[in-house]
Amino acid sequence: MSLFKRFLLQIAIGVLGLYLAEYFLEEVSVANVSFIFYGGLALGAVNFFIRPILRLITLPLRILTLGAFTFFINIAIVWTVGAMFPEINIEGWIPLLYTTLIVWVMEFILQNFTK
């Protein structure tokens, strides 16, 4: 898969993940539908460009925790995108955890079934 297609896939994952989190979780609210797209665009860009760098930097921690630290990287990324957009409101740690799980499941499904 080309880099551009992978980038577009990450954006689609971000948009779909934020939409589903806002739809299913009461504690996640988005002020406007357009901010789901903007937040998904930012989430996809961060996942595409910054997450590989974070995974490389935290390689020793990921080895020690047998890969479990990767989930904390994903939580930090979703929290950062939520902090970048005040229109995206995730109230508390549990909704942040569930939002991260939704984005992770969307990433798993779309990356494994779009090959």
PyMOL commands that set and color helices and strands:
alter all, ss='L'
color gray80, all
select helices_A, chain A and resi 3-24+33-49+51-57+59-64+69-84+93-113
alter helices_A, ss='H'
color red, helices_A
select strands_A, chain A and resi 28-30+88-90
alter strands_A, ss='S'
color yellow, strands_A
deselect
rebuild
show_as cartoon
